[in-house]
Amino acid sequence: MGLWRLTISVLTIISLLNAGLIPHIKTRMAEAFGQNDNRKFCMYSSTGLLIGFIVVLIGPLAALLGSLVNWVDLMKVTEPIAQKETLPLIIVIVICAFTQVGTSFIPTIYDARMQVSKPRIYELIGSVVGFLMLLVGIHFRVNLPWLAALIAAPGIILRLTMLLELFVADCTLIWPQLSVVRRIIRELFYPGLLAMGIQGGSIVLSVAPNFLVVRLHSLSEVTQFSICYQLASLPLIAIAAVVPVFWPAFTISWRTGQHKEVGRWLLLICCGTAALSLLFAISLGIIGPWAVRLWTHKTINPAGPLLLLLGIFVIIQGVLYWLSTFMWSLSELWIQLVTQSAAATILIISGFLLGRRFGLYGIAVAMIIAIAVGALVPMCRRVWKLVTGRVKPSSEIYGGKGTPYGQVSTAQLDI
Protein backbone atom coordinates (compact mmCIF):
# COMPACT_ATOMS: atom_id res chain seq x y z
CA MET A 1 0.00 0.00 0.00
CA GLY A 2 2.82 2.38 0.84
CA LEU A 3 4.55 1.65 -2.47
CA TRP A 4 1.27 2.12 -4.33
CA ARG A 5 0.49 5.50 -2.76
CA LEU A 6 4.03 6.82 -3.03
CA THR A 7 4.29 5.82 -6.70
CA ILE A 8 1.04 7.56 -7.58
CA SER A 9 2.10 10.67 -5.65
CA VAL A 10 5.48 10.92 -7.37
CA LEU A 11 3.97 10.46 -10.83
CA THR A 12 1.44 13.28 -10.44
CA ILE A 13 4.04 15.35 -12.27
CA ILE A 14 2.53 13.89 -15.45
CA SER A 15 -0.43 16.22 -15.00
CA LEU A 16 1.87 19.09 -15.99
CA LEU A 17 1.60 17.96 -19.60
CA ASN A 18 -1.83 19.47 -20.18
CA ALA A 19 -1.88 22.01 -17.37
CA GLY A 20 -0.60 24.79 -19.59
CA LEU A 21 -3.21 24.78 -22.34
CA ILE A 22 -6.19 22.59 -21.50
CA PRO A 23 -7.69 24.75 -18.70
CA HIS A 24 -7.57 27.85 -20.90
CA ILE A 25 -9.11 25.99 -23.83
CA LYS A 26 -11.93 24.94 -21.52
CA THR A 27 -12.53 28.58 -20.55
CA ARG A 28 -12.53 29.62 -24.22
CA MET A 29 -15.05 26.88 -25.03
CA ALA A 30 -17.35 28.10 -22.26
CA GLU A 31 -17.11 31.65 -23.58
CA ALA A 32 -17.89 30.45 -27.12
CA PHE A 33 -20.86 28.45 -25.87
CA GLY A 34 -22.20 31.49 -24.00
CA GLN A 35 -21.90 33.48 -27.25
CA ASN A 36 -23.56 30.69 -29.31
CA ASP A 37 -20.47 30.58 -31.51
CA ASN A 38 -20.31 26.93 -32.54
CA ARG A 39 -17.44 27.38 -35.02
CA LYS A 40 -15.23 28.93 -32.37
CA PHE A 41 -16.23 26.19 -29.93
CA CYS A 42 -15.25 23.48 -32.41
CA MET A 43 -11.96 25.21 -33.09
CA TYR A 44 -10.93 25.03 -29.45
CA SER A 45 -12.40 21.60 -28.71
CA SER A 46 -10.60 19.95 -31.63
CA THR A 47 -7.30 21.61 -30.62
CA GLY A 48 -7.65 20.36 -27.05
CA LEU A 49 -8.28 16.83 -28.26
CA LEU A 50 -5.23 17.00 -30.53
CA ILE A 51 -3.07 17.99 -27.55
CA GLY A 52 -4.57 15.12 -25.55
CA PHE A 53 -3.80 12.66 -28.33
CA ILE A 54 -0.15 13.78 -28.35
CA VAL A 55 0.02 13.28 -24.57
CA VAL A 56 -1.26 9.71 -24.94
CA LEU A 57 1.41 8.95 -27.53
CA ILE A 58 4.15 10.24 -25.21
CA GLY A 59 3.20 7.66 -22.55
CA PRO A 60 5.21 4.65 -23.81
CA LEU A 61 8.29 6.81 -24.40
CA ALA A 62 8.05 8.23 -20.87
CA ALA A 63 7.72 4.71 -19.46
CA LEU A 64 10.89 3.69 -21.30
CA LEU A 65 12.80 6.67 -19.90
CA GLY A 66 11.36 6.03 -16.44
CA SER A 67 12.77 2.53 -16.45
CA LEU A 68 16.28 4.07 -16.32
CA VAL A 69 15.63 5.55 -12.83
CA ASN A 70 16.57 3.59 -9.70
CA TRP A 71 13.11 3.84 -8.10
CA VAL A 72 13.88 1.27 -5.41
CA ASP A 73 16.58 3.42 -3.84
CA LEU A 74 14.73 6.69 -4.46
CA MET A 75 11.65 5.50 -2.56
CA LYS A 76 13.55 3.46 0.02
CA VAL A 77 11.80 0.18 -0.87
CA THR A 78 13.22 -2.61 1.30
CA GLU A 79 10.72 -5.49 1.08
CA PRO A 80 11.81 -8.11 -1.53
CA ILE A 81 8.37 -8.48 -3.14
CA ALA A 82 7.92 -4.72 -3.32
CA GLN A 83 11.38 -4.30 -4.85
CA LYS A 84 10.49 -6.80 -7.57
CA GLU A 85 7.23 -5.05 -8.44
CA THR A 86 8.44 -1.44 -8.22
CA LEU A 87 9.69 -0.95 -11.80
CA PRO A 88 6.79 -2.81 -13.53
CA LEU A 89 4.38 -0.79 -11.39
CA ILE A 90 6.06 2.46 -12.43
CA ILE A 91 5.86 1.52 -16.12
CA VAL A 92 2.17 0.56 -15.98
CA ILE A 93 1.16 3.61 -13.95
CA VAL A 94 3.11 5.93 -16.26
CA ILE A 95 1.33 4.59 -19.36
CA CYS A 96 -2.06 4.65 -17.64
CA ALA A 97 -1.45 8.13 -16.23
CA PHE A 98 -0.48 9.57 -19.61
CA THR A 99 -3.58 8.00 -21.14
CA GLN A 100 -5.82 9.34 -18.38
CA VAL A 101 -4.33 12.83 -18.65
CA GLY A 102 -4.58 12.75 -22.44
CA THR A 103 -8.25 11.71 -22.40
CA SER A 104 -9.22 14.01 -19.52
CA PHE A 105 -10.14 16.74 -22.01
CA ILE A 106 -13.03 14.69 -23.41
CA PRO A 107 -15.41 15.29 -20.46
CA THR A 108 -14.58 19.01 -20.46
CA ILE A 109 -16.21 19.37 -23.89
CA TYR A 110 -19.48 18.19 -22.37
CA ASP A 111 -18.99 20.45 -19.35
CA ALA A 112 -18.34 23.52 -21.50
CA ARG A 113 -21.63 22.84 -23.32
CA MET A 114 -23.35 22.50 -19.91
CA GLN A 115 -24.05 18.81 -20.61
CA VAL A 116 -22.76 17.97 -17.17
CA SER A 117 -24.74 14.85 -16.35
CA LYS A 118 -23.26 12.44 -18.91
CA PRO A 119 -19.58 12.83 -17.86
CA ARG A 120 -20.54 12.45 -14.19
CA ILE A 121 -22.55 9.30 -14.92
CA TYR A 122 -19.74 7.82 -17.01
CA GLU A 123 -17.16 8.68 -14.36
CA LEU A 124 -19.34 7.09 -11.68
CA ILE A 125 -19.71 3.93 -13.75
CA GLY A 126 -15.96 3.89 -14.42
CA SER A 127 -15.20 4.27 -10.70
CA VAL A 128 -17.61 1.50 -9.71
CA VAL A 129 -16.33 -0.89 -12.37
CA GLY A 130 -12.74 -0.01 -11.48
CA PHE A 131 -13.47 -0.78 -7.84
CA LEU A 132 -15.01 -4.11 -8.81
CA MET A 133 -11.93 -4.88 -10.90
CA LEU A 134 -9.84 -4.04 -7.84
CA LEU A 135 -11.79 -6.60 -5.79
CA VAL A 136 -11.39 -9.20 -8.55
CA GLY A 137 -7.65 -8.54 -8.71
CA ILE A 138 -7.31 -8.84 -4.94
CA HIS A 139 -9.32 -12.08 -4.97
CA PHE A 140 -7.02 -13.65 -7.54
CA ARG A 141 -3.94 -12.12 -5.85
CA VAL A 142 -2.62 -10.37 -8.96
CA ASN A 143 0.50 -8.25 -8.59
CA LEU A 144 0.48 -4.44 -8.30
CA PRO A 145 1.16 -3.70 -12.01
CA TRP A 146 -1.84 -5.78 -13.10
CA LEU A 147 -3.93 -4.21 -10.36
CA ALA A 148 -3.09 -0.72 -11.62
CA ALA A 149 -4.08 -1.65 -15.19
CA LEU A 150 -7.36 -3.23 -14.07
CA ILE A 151 -8.37 -0.14 -12.10
CA ALA A 152 -7.54 2.37 -14.84
CA ALA A 153 -8.96 0.50 -17.85
CA PRO A 154 -12.75 1.03 -17.27
CA GLY A 155 -12.48 4.82 -16.97
CA ILE A 156 -10.31 5.11 -20.07
CA ILE A 157 -12.67 2.94 -22.12
CA LEU A 158 -15.69 5.01 -21.06
CA ARG A 159 -13.94 8.25 -22.01
CA LEU A 160 -13.21 6.83 -25.45
CA THR A 161 -16.90 5.93 -25.68
CA MET A 162 -17.78 9.58 -25.00
CA LEU A 163 -15.32 10.60 -27.72
CA LEU A 164 -17.06 8.30 -30.19
CA GLU A 165 -20.41 9.83 -29.28
CA LEU A 166 -19.02 13.30 -29.95
CA PHE A 167 -17.75 12.16 -33.33
CA VAL A 168 -21.14 10.73 -34.27
CA ALA A 169 -22.98 13.86 -33.10
CA ASP A 170 -20.66 16.40 -34.77
CA CYS A 171 -17.29 15.36 -36.18
CA THR A 172 -16.11 19.00 -36.31
CA LEU A 173 -15.92 18.93 -32.50
CA ILE A 174 -13.02 16.52 -32.58
CA TRP A 175 -11.45 16.84 -36.04
CA PRO A 176 -8.43 19.17 -35.65
CA GLN A 177 -8.26 22.30 -37.76
CA LEU A 178 -4.53 22.28 -38.41
CA SER A 179 -4.57 25.74 -39.98
CA VAL A 180 -5.41 27.35 -36.62
CA VAL A 181 -3.76 25.01 -34.12
CA ARG A 182 -0.46 26.89 -34.13
CA ARG A 183 -2.20 30.22 -33.63
CA ILE A 184 -4.23 28.91 -30.72
CA ILE A 185 -1.12 27.50 -29.05
CA ARG A 186 0.66 30.82 -29.57
CA GLU A 187 -2.35 32.66 -28.14
CA LEU A 188 -2.33 30.50 -25.02
CA PHE A 189 1.43 30.17 -24.60
CA TYR A 190 1.85 32.90 -21.99
CA PRO A 191 -1.07 31.92 -19.74
CA GLY A 192 -0.01 28.32 -20.32
CA LEU A 193 3.37 28.98 -18.72
CA LEU A 194 1.64 30.51 -15.72
CA ALA A 195 -0.68 27.53 -15.51
CA MET A 196 2.24 25.11 -15.54
CA GLY A 197 3.77 27.02 -12.66
CA ILE A 198 0.51 26.76 -10.74
CA GLN A 199 0.25 23.06 -11.44
CA GLY A 200 3.87 22.60 -10.42
CA GLY A 201 3.08 24.11 -7.04
CA SER A 202 0.05 21.83 -6.70
CA ILE A 203 2.21 18.81 -7.50
CA VAL A 204 4.71 19.76 -4.80
CA LEU A 205 1.85 20.11 -2.30
CA SER A 206 0.60 16.68 -3.32
CA VAL A 207 3.92 14.84 -3.49
CA ALA A 208 5.86 16.46 -0.65
CA PRO A 209 3.96 14.97 2.33
CA ASN A 210 4.43 11.33 1.28
CA PHE A 211 7.99 11.98 0.12
CA LEU A 212 8.85 13.68 3.42
CA VAL A 213 7.36 10.75 5.31
CA VAL A 214 9.38 8.15 3.41
CA ARG A 215 12.62 10.11 3.62
CA LEU A 216 12.26 11.06 7.30
CA HIS A 217 10.70 7.79 8.44
CA SER A 218 9.83 4.68 6.38
CA LEU A 219 7.60 3.25 3.68
CA SER A 220 5.32 1.72 6.32
CA GLU A 221 4.69 5.22 7.71
CA VAL A 222 3.65 6.27 4.19
CA THR A 223 1.01 3.54 4.33
CA GLN A 224 -0.44 4.85 7.58
CA PHE A 225 -0.33 8.48 6.48
CA SER A 226 -1.86 7.73 3.08
CA ILE A 227 -4.72 5.68 4.49
CA CYS A 228 -5.53 8.38 7.04
CA TYR A 229 -5.44 11.06 4.35
CA GLN A 230 -7.61 8.98 1.99
CA LEU A 231 -10.29 8.79 4.66
CA ALA A 232 -9.96 12.47 5.55
CA SER A 233 -10.12 13.57 1.90
CA LEU A 234 -13.52 12.08 1.15
CA PRO A 235 -15.12 15.58 1.06
CA LEU A 236 -12.55 16.64 -1.55
CA ILE A 237 -13.66 13.78 -3.81
CA ALA A 238 -17.22 15.09 -3.68
CA ILE A 239 -16.11 18.68 -4.32
CA ALA A 240 -13.86 17.66 -7.21
CA ALA A 241 -16.82 15.92 -8.83
CA VAL A 242 -18.89 19.12 -8.72
CA VAL A 243 -16.47 21.96 -9.47
CA PRO A 244 -16.16 21.19 -13.22
CA VAL A 245 -19.83 22.11 -13.55
CA PHE A 246 -19.29 25.54 -11.96
CA TRP A 247 -16.22 26.45 -14.04
CA PRO A 248 -18.13 27.26 -17.26
CA ALA A 249 -21.04 28.62 -15.21
CA PHE A 250 -18.72 31.12 -13.50
CA THR A 251 -17.21 32.09 -16.86
CA ILE A 252 -20.55 32.65 -18.58
CA SER A 253 -22.05 34.55 -15.61
CA TRP A 254 -19.02 36.81 -15.23
CA ARG A 255 -18.84 37.60 -18.95
CA THR A 256 -22.51 38.60 -18.89
CA GLY A 257 -21.90 41.09 -16.06
CA GLN A 258 -23.38 39.14 -13.13
CA HIS A 259 -20.39 39.87 -10.87
CA LYS A 260 -22.23 40.35 -7.58
CA GLU A 261 -24.35 37.25 -8.15
CA VAL A 262 -21.22 35.18 -8.78
CA GLY A 263 -19.64 36.57 -5.59
CA ARG A 264 -22.72 35.83 -3.52
CA TRP A 265 -22.96 32.26 -4.75
CA LEU A 266 -19.24 31.73 -4.24
CA LEU A 267 -19.51 32.95 -0.63
CA LEU A 268 -22.44 30.65 0.09
CA ILE A 269 -20.69 27.67 -1.49
CA CYS A 270 -17.44 28.26 0.42
CA CYS A 271 -19.24 28.71 3.75
CA GLY A 272 -21.34 25.60 3.15
CA THR A 273 -18.26 23.62 2.19
CA ALA A 274 -16.39 24.76 5.30
CA ALA A 275 -19.32 23.99 7.62
CA LEU A 276 -19.95 20.48 6.26
CA SER A 277 -16.22 19.71 6.16
CA LEU A 278 -15.88 20.85 9.79
CA LEU A 279 -18.60 18.42 10.87
CA PHE A 280 -16.82 15.68 8.95
CA ALA A 281 -13.45 16.57 10.53
CA ILE A 282 -14.90 16.43 14.04
CA SER A 283 -16.55 13.09 13.31
CA LEU A 284 -13.30 11.89 11.81
CA GLY A 285 -11.39 12.69 14.97
CA ILE A 286 -13.92 10.73 17.04
CA ILE A 287 -14.76 7.65 14.98
CA GLY A 288 -11.97 7.81 12.40
CA PRO A 289 -9.54 5.53 14.28
CA TRP A 290 -12.23 2.86 14.56
CA ALA A 291 -13.05 3.20 10.83
CA VAL A 292 -9.38 2.83 9.84
CA ARG A 293 -8.91 -0.21 12.07
CA LEU A 294 -12.01 -1.79 10.54
CA TRP A 295 -10.91 -0.89 7.01
CA THR A 296 -7.40 -2.32 7.41
CA HIS A 297 -8.31 -5.33 9.57
CA LYS A 298 -6.47 -3.73 12.54
CA THR A 299 -3.25 -3.44 10.55
CA ILE A 300 -3.26 0.36 10.96
CA ASN A 301 -4.13 1.93 14.31
CA PRO A 302 -4.06 5.73 13.85
CA ALA A 303 -4.67 8.32 16.54
CA GLY A 304 -7.70 10.60 16.46
CA PRO A 305 -5.67 13.84 16.61
CA LEU A 306 -3.84 12.94 13.39
CA LEU A 307 -7.12 12.37 11.58
CA LEU A 308 -8.49 15.62 13.01
CA LEU A 309 -5.48 17.56 11.75
CA LEU A 310 -5.89 16.07 8.29
CA GLY A 311 -9.60 16.95 8.46
CA ILE A 312 -8.70 20.59 9.17
CA PHE A 313 -6.37 20.54 6.18
CA VAL A 314 -9.23 19.23 4.03
CA ILE A 315 -11.51 22.07 5.21
CA ILE A 316 -9.04 24.67 3.93
CA GLN A 317 -8.34 22.68 0.78
CA GLY A 318 -12.06 22.38 0.01
CA VAL A 319 -12.53 26.16 0.18
CA LEU A 320 -9.45 26.64 -1.99
CA TYR A 321 -10.93 24.27 -4.59
CA TRP A 322 -13.82 26.69 -5.08
CA LEU A 323 -11.68 29.83 -5.03
CA SER A 324 -9.27 28.29 -7.52
CA THR A 325 -12.10 27.21 -9.82
CA PHE A 326 -13.42 30.77 -9.82
CA MET A 327 -9.93 32.10 -10.58
CA TRP A 328 -9.42 29.63 -13.42
CA SER A 329 -12.78 30.58 -14.93
CA LEU A 330 -11.52 34.16 -15.23
CA SER A 331 -8.00 33.20 -16.36
CA GLU A 332 -6.78 34.86 -13.16
CA LEU A 333 -3.41 33.15 -12.91
CA TRP A 334 -0.76 35.36 -11.33
CA ILE A 335 -2.24 35.22 -7.84
CA GLN A 336 -2.54 31.43 -8.07
CA LEU A 337 1.05 31.08 -9.21
CA VAL A 338 2.24 33.18 -6.26
CA THR A 339 0.08 31.38 -3.69
CA GLN A 340 0.93 27.87 -4.91
CA SER A 341 4.63 28.68 -4.93
CA ALA A 342 4.44 30.18 -1.46
CA ALA A 343 2.45 27.25 -0.07
CA ALA A 344 4.83 24.70 -1.62
CA THR A 345 7.88 26.50 -0.18
CA ILE A 346 6.35 26.74 3.29
CA LEU A 347 5.38 23.06 3.19
CA ILE A 348 8.85 21.85 2.28
CA ILE A 349 10.59 23.94 4.94
CA SER A 350 8.09 23.49 7.77
CA GLY A 351 7.43 19.86 6.82
CA PHE A 352 11.09 18.98 7.13
CA LEU A 353 11.49 20.79 10.44
CA LEU A 354 8.24 19.71 12.08
CA GLY A 355 8.20 16.23 10.53
CA ARG A 356 11.64 15.47 11.85
CA ARG A 357 10.67 16.47 15.37
CA PHE A 358 6.99 15.49 15.62
CA GLY A 359 6.61 12.76 13.00
CA LEU A 360 3.30 12.48 11.15
CA TYR A 361 1.71 15.10 13.38
CA GLY A 362 4.37 17.60 12.38
CA ILE A 363 3.85 16.97 8.68
CA ALA A 364 0.06 17.35 9.05
CA VAL A 365 0.53 20.67 10.88
CA ALA A 366 2.97 21.81 8.19
CA MET A 367 0.36 21.04 5.52
CA ILE A 368 -2.21 23.19 7.35
CA ILE A 369 0.19 26.10 7.84
CA ALA A 370 1.33 25.97 4.21
CA ILE A 371 -2.06 26.27 2.54
CA ALA A 372 -3.61 28.55 5.18
CA VAL A 373 -0.81 31.15 5.17
CA GLY A 374 0.49 30.66 1.64
CA ALA A 375 -2.78 30.25 -0.26
CA LEU A 376 -6.05 30.79 1.63
CA VAL A 377 -5.45 34.30 2.99
CA PRO A 378 -4.18 35.91 -0.24
CA MET A 379 -6.75 34.07 -2.38
CA CYS A 380 -9.65 35.28 -0.22
CA ARG A 381 -8.32 38.82 -0.39
CA ARG A 382 -8.02 38.70 -4.18
CA VAL A 383 -11.49 37.20 -4.71
CA TRP A 384 -13.06 39.84 -2.47
CA LYS A 385 -11.44 42.62 -4.49
CA LEU A 386 -12.61 41.06 -7.75
CA VAL A 387 -16.25 40.59 -6.86
CA THR A 388 -16.51 44.04 -5.25
CA GLY A 389 -15.05 45.66 -8.36
CA ARG A 390 -11.99 47.08 -6.58
CA VAL A 391 -9.75 45.41 -9.18
CA LYS A 392 -10.28 43.91 -12.61
CA PRO A 393 -9.24 40.38 -13.63
CA SER A 394 -5.78 40.22 -15.15
CA SER A 395 -7.32 38.80 -18.33
CA GLU A 396 -9.27 42.01 -18.87
CA ILE A 397 -6.34 44.25 -18.04
CA TYR A 398 -3.89 42.54 -20.40
CA GLY A 399 -6.26 41.30 -23.03
CA GLY A 400 -8.46 44.29 -23.58
CA LYS A 401 -12.23 44.18 -24.12
CA GLY A 402 -12.52 41.14 -21.90
CA THR A 403 -10.44 38.87 -24.10
CA PRO A 404 -7.93 36.92 -21.98
CA TYR A 405 -4.31 37.76 -22.69
CA GLY A 406 -4.86 39.22 -26.12
CA GLN A 407 -7.10 36.45 -27.42
CA VAL A 408 -7.43 36.74 -31.17
CA SER A 409 -10.83 37.01 -32.73
CA THR A 410 -12.56 34.36 -34.80
CA ALA A 411 -11.99 36.38 -37.96
CA GLN A 412 -8.25 36.52 -37.30
CA LEU A 413 -8.20 32.73 -37.23
CA ASP A 414 -9.51 32.47 -40.80
CA ILE A 415 -12.76 30.81 -39.74
N, C-alpha and C positions, 0 to 999 in steps of 0.2 A: 504493500500500500504506500509506504514511504517513497519507494522508487517510482511508482506510478505518478504520485502527486508532484514529486520534484521534477520529473521529466516533463510533465505537462506545463508546469510553471516556467521552466527554463525555455521551452519552445514557444511561449507566447510571443516571442520576438517576431515570429512569422507574421503576426497581424500587422506589422509595420508595412507590409507589401502593398496593402490597399488603403492604408490610413491616409495617404496623402491626397488621393483623388476621389475615392469612392464617396466619402461623406459630402463633399462639395457637389458632386454629380447628383446625389440624392436631393440636396437642397435645390439645385437648378431644376430638377424634374418636378419637384413640388411647386416651384414658382410657375413653371410652364403649365402645369395642370390647373393651377389657379387662374391662369390667363387663357385657358382653353386653347392653348397652342400645341396641337398634337405633333406637328412636324418638329418643333423644338424639343418636345418630350422624347420623341423617337431618336433624335440626334444624340441626346445625352444617355438614354437607356442603352442604345447599341454600343456606345463608346465604353460605358461601364462594364458591359458584358465582355467586350473585347479584352479589357484589362484583366478581368477575372479569368478569362481563358488562358491568358499568358501566365498568370500566377499558377494555375493548375499545371501547366507544362513545366514550370520551373521545379515543381516538387521532386521528381526523380533525381534531377541534378543536385538539388540541395541535400537529398538523402545520401547520395554518393559522397559529397564533400563532408557531410556530417560523420560518415563512417571513419574519417581520418582523425577524429578527435578522441582522446582517451577519456571517455565519459566515466568510466569506472573510478578513476582517480579523482576526476573533477568533482563527482558527487559523493565521494567517500563510500562507495558500495563495498561492503566486506563479506556479505553472505555469498557462498559459492553459487547457489541457484540464481540469485539476483545478478551476480556478475555475468553469468552466462547469458541471461536474457536482456541485459542492458542495451547492447548495441542493436539487436533485432528490434527491440521496443522503440528505440530512437528512430530507426529507419521507417518503421510502420507509422509511427505518430507523425513524423515529418511529412510523409506522403499524404496521410489523411488530413493533416492540418492545412497543408497547401491547398488541397482539394476543397476543404470546408471554407477556407478564406476566399478562394477563387469563386465559389458558387454562392457566397453570402450575399452577393449583389442581387441575386434573382428575387428574393422576397422584397427587397427595397423597391422594386418596380411596382409591385402590388401596393405597398405602403404609400408610395408617392401618388398613386391614383386613388387613394383612400379605400382600396379594396383590402381592408386589414384582416378580415376574418379568415380568408383562405390560407395565408402564410401561417397564422397562429394555429389553425387546425392541422396543417401539414407538419408543423414543428412539434405539436403535441403528439401526433401519431408517430413521428420519427423518434421522439423521446421514449414513448411507451414501448415501441418495438425494439429500440436499442437497449432498454432496460431488460426486456424479455430475453434478448440475445445475450446480455450479460449473465442472466441467471442460467441460460443454457450452457454458456461457456464455463461457468463455475461448476455446474453439475458434471460436465464431462472433463473437468480439470485441465482445460486448455491453458497454454502458457500466455504470458502477458501480451506478446505481439499479436497473437490471434485474438485475444480478448479486445484489444484496441481496435482491430479491424472490424470485428463483429459489432461493436458499439457504434462506430462511425458510419458504417455502410447504409443503414436505413435512412438516416437524415440526408445523406448525399443523394441517394436514389430518388427520394421525394422531391428534393430541389430540382433535379433534372426533369422530373415529371412536370413541375411547374413551368420550367423553361419550355418544354414541349407544348404545353397549353398556350403559352404566350405566342409561340411560333404559329400555332394553328389559328389563334385569334387575330393576330396581326404580325406578319413576319418582319415588318419595318421596325418593330420594337427591339428586335434582337440582331438584325442584319447590319453589320457595321458600315457606316458611311465613311470610307477611307479618306475621302477628300476633305473632311472636316476634323478627323481625329487629331491630327497634329495641332490644329488651331485650338481645339478644346484643351489638349494637354498643356499647351503654352499658356492659355488663359488661366488654368488652374495651378500652374507650376508654383507660383509664390505662396498662395494659401496652402498648397499641398506640402511645402516644406514646413510651414508652421504646424500643420496637422501631424506630420511625422514626428516633430518635436514633442507635441502633446502626447501622442501615442507612446513615444519613447518613455516619457515620464510615467505614464500609466503602467507600462511594462515593468519598470523598476519597482513601482509600488506593489505590483502583483508578484514579481519574482523574489524581491529582496527578503521578505519574511522567511520563506522556506529555505532560501539559500543561507541566510544568517543562522537559521536553526541548525542546518546540517554542518556548517563550518564551525560554529561555536559549540555544538553538542554532538548529535549523531543522527543517523538516518531514522532510527526508531522514534526519536523526538519529532521528526518531520511527520511521521505517521500520526502521532497524537495531536500535534498542532493542526494538521490538515483536516483530520476528522472533526475536531472541535470547530474549526472555521467553516467547514461544509455545513454543519448543523446551524451555526450562527448566521450564515449567509443566505438562508432560505428566503427571507424577505427580498434580498437583492435579485433572486431568480424571478420572483413575481414582478418586481419593478422593471427588470430588463425585458420582460415579455411585453410590457405595456408601453414603455417609452418610445419604441419605433412608431407607434400610432400618433403620438403627440408631436413628433418632429415635423412632419409636413403640416400638421394643423397649426403649430406655432408659426411656421413660415408664412402660410397663407393668411392667417389672421393679422400678423404684423405688417405684411405688405399691403393689406387692405386698410391699414390705419387703426386697428383695434388694439392699441398699445395698452391702455388701462385695463381692458378686459383680459388680455393675456397676462398682465401682472397680477390681477386679482386671482385668476385661476391658478397661476403658478404658486402664489402664496398659500392658497387653500390646499393644493396638492402637497406642497412641502410640509405644511403643518400636519396634515393627515398622515403623511408618510412617517414623520418623526414620532407622532403619538402612537401609531400602531406598532412601529418598530420598538419603541420604548417598552410597551406592554410585552412584546415578544422577548426583549432582552431580559426583563425582570423574570419572566417565566423560565427563560433559559438558565438563568443563574440558580433557580430553585430546583427545577426538574431536569435540567440539561444533563447533569452527571448520570442520573438514572437512565436517561434516554441513550446516552453514549454507551453505557455498560450493556444495556439491552441490545443495542445495535451491533456491538462488537463482541458479543458473547463473553463479556467481562475481561476482554483482552486489554481494553483501554479504560482507565479509571481517572477521568479528569476531575479537577476541582471546580466548584461552582464559580469562584471569583474569576477564573480564566475565561470561562464561557461568558460571564457578565461583561468583562472587558471587551471581548470580541463582539458582543452584542452592541455595546456602545459605539464601537468602530463602525458597525453596520448601520447604525442610526445616521451617523454623519455621512457615510458613503451613500446611503439611500437618498438623502437630500441633495448631495452633490450630483447624483445621477440626473435628477430633474434640472438642476441649474445648468449642468453641462449640456443636456439636450436642448435647452432653450438657447444657450450660447451657440451651439452648432447650427441651430436652425437659422440664426442670423449671420452665420459665418464670422462670429466674434471669436477670434482665435488668439490674439496676443495675450489676453488676460489668462486664458487657459494654459498657454505655453509657460507663462511665468509661474502660475500656481502649481502646475504639475512638476515643474523643475524644482521649485522650492520644497514641495512636499517630499519629492524623491530624495533630495539632499538631506533634509531633516531626518527622514526615515533611516537612511544609511548611517548617519552619524549617531543619532540617538539609539538606533537599534543595536549597533555594535556596543555602545557603552552600557546601555541598560540590559541588553540581552546577556552580556558577559557576566553581569553582576546579579541579575534577578531571573535569569533563564527565560522561560516562555512568557512569564508575566511581564518582564521588561520589554520584550519584543512587542507584545500586545499594547502596552502603554505607549511605546514609540510609534506604533501605527496610528494610535488615536491622536497623539500630539502632532504628527506629521500632517495629516489631512485636515485637522481642525485649524492649526495655525497657518499652514502653508497654502491651504486651498479654500476651506469653508469661509473664513472671514473675508478675504479679498473678493471671492466670488459673490457673496451676498451683497457686499458694498457695490460692486459693479452692476449687478442685476437691478438693485434699487435705483441707481442713477439712470439706467436705461429706461426702465418702465415709467419713471417720473419725468422723463424728458430732459434731465440735467445734462446728459451727454447723448451723442448719436452713436449707433453701431459703427465699428471701424469699416464695415463694408460700404456704408453710405458715405463715409468721409473720403475713403480712397477710391471708391468706384464711381461716385457721382450718379445722381438720379436713381439711387437705390440699387444700382447694379454692383454686386460684390466684386471688388478688386478689379475694376475696369472690364467687367464682362462684356464681350462683344455682342452685338445685336444679331438677330437671326439673318438679317440681310447681309451682314458682313461675312456670314459663313456660307454664302452662296446657296442658300436654301430657296 
